[in-house]
Amino acid sequence: MSFEILNDIKEELKELRLLYKELVEKLLPVEEPFEEEREAIEEKDEIADEKELMETLGKTNVQH
């Protein structure tokens, strides 16, 4: 393939990516998170052990 053909393919791929991106944005609009959600996203995660997890889910007969 010649360099010109490869450049044409590259440009067409760029256009297709842009069209696909626009389509996805219309189908799945991006929403800004609420302040509480933003804080949850930014804060450091806590790691719960299995017992705590099962208690939270309502499983009280957890053996450790």
N, CA, C and O atoms as CSV, one atom per row, in Angstrom:
chain,resi,resn,atom,element,x,y,z
A,1,MET,N,N,0.839,-1.182,0.000
A,1,MET,CA,C,0.000,0.000,0.000
A,1,MET,C,C,0.880,1.240,0.000
A,1,MET,O,O,1.965,1.260,0.582
A,2,SER,N,N,0.399,2.236,-0.647
A,2,SER,CA,C,1.166,3.470,-0.692
A,2,SER,C,C,0.918,4.304,0.567
A,2,SER,O,O,-0.054,4.104,1.295
A,3,PHE,N,N,1.814,5.223,0.788
A,3,PHE,CA,C,1.720,6.123,1.940
A,3,PHE,C,C,0.428,6.927,1.890
A,3,PHE,O,O,-0.185,7.175,2.928
A,4,GLU,N,N,0.015,7.331,0.720
A,4,GLU,CA,C,-1.200,8.131,0.548
A,4,GLU,C,C,-2.447,7.335,0.965
A,4,GLU,O,O,-3.338,7.863,1.631
A,5,ILE,N,N,-2.493,6.080,0.569
A,5,ILE,CA,C,-3.642,5.240,0.937
A,5,ILE,C,C,-3.698,5.047,2.444
A,5,ILE,O,O,-4.774,5.108,3.039
A,6,LEU,N,N,-2.557,4.818,3.057
A,6,LEU,CA,C,-2.517,4.656,4.513
A,6,LEU,C,C,-2.959,5.927,5.227
A,6,LEU,O,O,-3.655,5.849,6.239
A,7,ASN,N,N,-2.577,7.076,4.731
A,7,ASN,CA,C,-3.024,8.343,5.320
A,7,ASN,C,C,-4.527,8.522,5.176
A,7,ASN,O,O,-5.185,9.020,6.090
A,8,ASP,N,N,-5.075,8.118,4.034
A,8,ASP,CA,C,-6.524,8.203,3.834
A,8,ASP,C,C,-7.260,7.313,4.833
A,8,ASP,O,O,-8.267,7.715,5.415
A,9,ILE,N,N,-6.746,6.111,5.021
A,9,ILE,CA,C,-7.359,5.184,5.985
A,9,ILE,C,C,-7.275,5.769,7.388
A,9,ILE,O,O,-8.236,5.696,8.153
A,10,LYS,N,N,-6.139,6.344,7.722
A,10,LYS,CA,C,-5.949,6.957,9.039
A,10,LYS,C,C,-6.964,8.080,9.265
A,10,LYS,O,O,-7.560,8.165,10.339
A,11,GLU,N,N,-7.162,8.927,8.281
A,11,GLU,CA,C,-8.123,10.028,8.391
A,11,GLU,C,C,-9.554,9.506,8.525
A,11,GLU,O,O,-10.339,10.036,9.311
A,12,GLU,N,N,-9.887,8.484,7.772
A,12,GLU,CA,C,-11.226,7.900,7.870
A,12,GLU,C,C,-11.457,7.292,9.245
A,12,GLU,O,O,-12.551,7.401,9.799
A,13,LEU,N,N,-10.441,6.657,9.792
A,13,LEU,CA,C,-10.562,6.101,11.138
A,13,LEU,C,C,-10.777,7.196,12.175
A,13,LEU,O,O,-11.564,7.024,13.105
A,14,LYS,N,N,-10.085,8.317,12.022
A,14,LYS,CA,C,-10.287,9.442,12.933
A,14,LYS,C,C,-11.733,9.926,12.874
A,14,LYS,O,O,-12.351,10.192,13.905
A,15,GLU,N,N,-12.263,10.037,11.663
A,15,GLU,CA,C,-13.646,10.488,11.496
A,15,GLU,C,C,-14.620,9.490,12.112
A,15,GLU,O,O,-15.578,9.883,12.778
A,16,LEU,N,N,-14.378,8.207,11.893
A,16,LEU,CA,C,-15.254,7.186,12.471
A,16,LEU,C,C,-15.217,7.210,13.994
A,16,LEU,O,O,-16.255,7.069,14.642
A,17,ARG,N,N,-14.028,7.388,14.572
A,17,ARG,CA,C,-13.923,7.481,16.031
A,17,ARG,C,C,-14.695,8.679,16.556
A,17,ARG,O,O,-15.371,8.583,17.580
A,18,LEU,N,N,-14.600,9.804,15.866
A,18,LEU,CA,C,-15.315,11.000,16.286
A,18,LEU,C,C,-16.830,10.786,16.199
A,18,LEU,O,O,-17.566,11.165,17.109
A,19,LEU,N,N,-17.285,10.184,15.113
A,19,LEU,CA,C,-18.717,9.905,14.963
A,19,LEU,C,C,-19.200,8.942,16.035
A,19,LEU,O,O,-20.272,9.134,16.609
A,20,TYR,N,N,-18.422,7.918,16.302
A,20,TYR,CA,C,-18.781,6.949,17.326
A,20,TYR,C,C,-18.844,7.618,18.693
A,20,TYR,O,O,-19.766,7.366,19.469
A,21,LYS,N,N,-17.867,8.469,18.987
A,21,LYS,CA,C,-17.846,9.177,20.266
A,21,LYS,C,C,-19.092,10.043,20.421
A,21,LYS,O,O,-19.715,10.043,21.483
A,22,GLU,N,N,-19.458,10.774,19.386
A,22,GLU,CA,C,-20.644,11.622,19.434
A,22,GLU,C,C,-21.907,10.797,19.625
A,22,GLU,O,O,-22.802,11.191,20.373
A,23,LEU,N,N,-21.982,9.666,18.960
A,23,LEU,CA,C,-23.147,8.788,19.103
A,23,LEU,C,C,-23.261,8.273,20.529
A,23,LEU,O,O,-24.347,8.287,21.110
A,24,VAL,N,N,-22.170,7.827,21.087
A,24,VAL,CA,C,-22.180,7.315,22.453
A,24,VAL,C,C,-22.567,8.417,23.433
A,24,VAL,O,O,-23.331,8.169,24.366
A,25,GLU,N,N,-22.057,9.623,23.238
A,25,GLU,CA,C,-22.386,10.727,24.134
A,25,GLU,C,C,-23.871,11.075,24.072
A,25,GLU,O,O,-24.454,11.486,25.076
A,26,LYS,N,N,-24.482,10.913,22.908
A,26,LYS,CA,C,-25.922,11.179,22.795
A,26,LYS,C,C,-26.733,10.077,23.464
A,26,LYS,O,O,-27.766,10.351,24.074
A,27,LEU,N,N,-26.277,8.844,23.357
A,27,LEU,CA,C,-26.997,7.722,23.947
A,27,LEU,C,C,-26.792,7.638,25.448
A,27,LEU,O,O,-27.712,7.283,26.186
A,28,LEU,N,N,-25.579,7.965,25.907
A,28,LEU,CA,C,-25.237,7.896,27.325
A,28,LEU,C,C,-24.675,9.238,27.766
A,28,LEU,O,O,-23.458,9.407,27.839
A,29,PRO,N,N,-25.541,10.183,28.057
A,29,PRO,CA,C,-25.053,11.507,28.418
A,29,PRO,C,C,-24.208,11.456,29.697
A,29,PRO,O,O,-24.521,10.721,30.633
A,30,VAL,N,N,-23.153,12.236,29.718
A,30,VAL,CA,C,-22.269,12.303,30.879
A,30,VAL,C,C,-22.854,13.300,31.860
A,30,VAL,O,O,-23.138,14.445,31.511
A,31,GLU,N,N,-23.031,12.846,33.094
A,31,GLU,CA,C,-23.586,13.706,34.131
A,31,GLU,C,C,-22.513,13.981,35.171
A,31,GLU,O,O,-21.702,13.109,35.484
A,32,GLU,N,N,-22.512,15.177,35.695
A,32,GLU,CA,C,-21.591,15.520,36.765
A,32,GLU,C,C,-22.086,14.881,38.061
A,32,GLU,O,O,-23.286,14.898,38.338
A,33,PRO,N,N,-21.177,14.319,38.857
A,33,PRO,CA,C,-21.604,13.705,40.121
A,33,PRO,C,C,-22.017,14.765,41.139
A,33,PRO,O,O,-21.532,15.896,41.108
A,34,PHE,N,N,-22.920,14.378,42.040
A,34,PHE,CA,C,-23.295,15.246,43.144
A,34,PHE,C,C,-22.095,15.375,44.080
A,34,PHE,O,O,-21.155,14.584,43.998
A,35,GLU,N,N,-22.123,16.359,44.958
A,35,GLU,CA,C,-21.007,16.602,45.871
A,35,GLU,C,C,-20.712,15.360,46.710
A,35,GLU,O,O,-19.549,15.004,46.899
A,36,GLU,N,N,-21.750,14.703,47.212
A,36,GLU,CA,C,-21.557,13.496,48.020
A,36,GLU,C,C,-20.893,12.387,47.195
A,36,GLU,O,O,-20.021,11.675,47.694
A,37,GLU,N,N,-21.303,12.249,45.952
A,37,GLU,CA,C,-20.709,11.235,45.070
A,37,GLU,C,C,-19.250,11.576,44.766
A,37,GLU,O,O,-18.392,10.695,44.730
A,38,ARG,N,N,-18.984,12.858,44.549
A,38,ARG,CA,C,-17.612,13.291,44.259
A,38,ARG,C,C,-16.695,12.974,45.444
A,38,ARG,O,O,-15.574,12.500,45.263
A,39,GLU,N,N,-17.186,13.240,46.657
A,39,GLU,CA,C,-16.394,12.945,47.849
A,39,GLU,C,C,-16.133,11.448,47.965
A,39,GLU,O,O,-15.025,11.037,48.309
A,40,ALA,N,N,-17.145,10.633,47.681
A,40,ALA,CA,C,-16.979,9.183,47.755
A,40,ALA,C,C,-15.969,8.691,46.721
A,40,ALA,O,O,-15.209,7.757,46.981
A,41,ILE,N,N,-15.965,9.314,45.566
A,41,ILE,CA,C,-15.020,8.934,44.515
A,41,ILE,C,C,-13.598,9.295,44.917
A,41,ILE,O,O,-12.668,8.525,44.676
A,42,GLU,N,N,-13.426,10.455,45.525
A,42,GLU,CA,C,-12.093,10.972,45.822
A,42,GLU,C,C,-11.487,10.414,47.109
A,42,GLU,O,O,-10.264,10.365,47.240
A,43,GLU,N,N,-12.328,9.992,48.066
A,43,GLU,CA,C,-11.770,9.547,49.337
A,43,GLU,C,C,-11.148,8.161,49.229
A,43,GLU,O,O,-11.482,7.371,48.346
A,44,LYS,N,N,-10.252,7.899,50.137
A,44,LYS,CA,C,-9.550,6.621,50.155
A,44,LYS,C,C,-10.544,5.521,50.529
A,44,LYS,O,O,-11.376,5.701,51.419
A,45,ASP,N,N,-10.451,4.387,49.843
A,45,ASP,CA,C,-11.344,3.264,50.095
A,45,ASP,C,C,-11.010,2.584,51.416
A,45,ASP,O,O,-9.855,2.509,51.835
A,46,GLU,N,N,-12.065,2.093,52.051
A,46,GLU,CA,C,-11.890,1.299,53.259
A,46,GLU,C,C,-12.073,-0.160,52.877
A,46,GLU,O,O,-12.893,-0.492,52.021
A,47,ILE,N,N,-11.309,-1.017,53.514
A,47,ILE,CA,C,-11.422,-2.445,53.226
A,47,ILE,C,C,-12.127,-3.107,54.396
A,47,ILE,O,O,-11.680,-3.022,55.539
A,48,ALA,N,N,-13.238,-3.768,54.093
A,48,ALA,CA,C,-14.010,-4.454,55.117
A,48,ALA,C,C,-13.677,-5.938,55.076
A,48,ALA,O,O,-13.438,-6.508,54.011
A,49,ASP,N,N,-13.664,-6.557,56.259
A,49,ASP,CA,C,-13.442,-7.996,56.276
A,49,ASP,C,C,-14.748,-8.722,55.961
A,49,ASP,O,O,-15.806,-8.099,55.872
A,50,GLU,N,N,-14.668,-10.015,55.798
A,50,GLU,CA,C,-15.838,-10.800,55.383
A,50,GLU,C,C,-16.970,-10.710,56.407
A,50,GLU,O,O,-18.137,-10.615,56.028
A,51,LYS,N,N,-16.641,-10.739,57.686
A,51,LYS,CA,C,-17.658,-10.680,58.736
A,51,LYS,C,C,-18.446,-9.376,58.655
A,51,LYS,O,O,-19.676,-9.388,58.702
A,52,GLU,N,N,-17.741,-8.255,58.534
A,52,GLU,CA,C,-18.401,-6.947,58.440
A,52,GLU,C,C,-19.283,-6.870,57.190
A,52,GLU,O,O,-20.390,-6.333,57.227
A,53,LEU,N,N,-18.777,-7.409,56.100
A,53,LEU,CA,C,-19.534,-7.401,54.854
A,53,LEU,C,C,-20.824,-8.197,54.990
A,53,LEU,O,O,-21.891,-7.727,54.594
A,54,MET,N,N,-20.730,-9.398,55.547
A,54,MET,CA,C,-21.917,-10.240,55.692
A,54,MET,C,C,-22.920,-9.626,56.669
A,54,MET,O,O,-24.129,-9.727,56.459
A,55,GLU,N,N,-22.429,-8.995,57.730
A,55,GLU,CA,C,-23.329,-8.333,58.675
A,55,GLU,C,C,-24.068,-7.185,57.978
A,55,GLU,O,O,-25.265,-6.990,58.193
A,56,THR,N,N,-23.362,-6.444,57.158
A,56,THR,CA,C,-23.969,-5.338,56.430
A,56,THR,C,C,-25.025,-5.849,55.463
A,56,THR,O,O,-26.045,-5.195,55.250
A,57,LEU,N,N,-24.783,-7.013,54.880
A,57,LEU,CA,C,-25.738,-7.594,53.943
A,57,LEU,C,C,-26.875,-8.331,54.647
A,57,LEU,O,O,-27.786,-8.837,53.992
A,58,GLY,N,N,-26.826,-8.393,55.989
A,58,GLY,CA,C,-27.913,-8.996,56.736
A,58,GLY,C,C,-27.709,-10.469,57.019
A,58,GLY,O,O,-28.646,-11.140,57.451
A,59,LYS,N,N,-26.545,-10.984,56.797
A,59,LYS,CA,C,-26.234,-12.383,57.090
A,59,LYS,C,C,-25.589,-12.413,58.475
A,59,LYS,O,O,-24.396,-12.142,58.612
A,60,THR,N,N,-26.373,-12.740,59.494
A,60,THR,CA,C,-25.874,-12.646,60.862
A,60,THR,C,C,-25.168,-13.905,61.333
A,60,THR,O,O,-24.429,-13.847,62.316
A,61,ASN,N,N,-25.360,-15.024,60.684
A,61,ASN,CA,C,-24.735,-16.280,61.120
A,61,ASN,C,C,-23.425,-16.521,60.384
A,61,ASN,O,O,-23.266,-17.517,59.678
A,62,VAL,N,N,-22.508,-15.610,60.556
A,62,VAL,CA,C,-21.231,-15.713,59.876
A,62,VAL,C,C,-20.224,-16.324,60.836
A,62,VAL,O,O,-20.058,-15.860,61.964
A,63,GLN,N,N,-19.559,-17.366,60.374
A,63,GLN,CA,C,-18.509,-17.982,61.189
A,63,GLN,C,C,-17.172,-17.496,60.678
A,63,GLN,O,O,-16.943,-17.410,59.472
A,64,HIS,N,N,-16.288,-17.176,61.617
A,64,HIS,CA,C,-14.995,-16.635,61.202
A,64,HIS,C,C,-13.898,-17.538,61.534
A,64,HIS,O,O,-12.740,-17.233,61.253
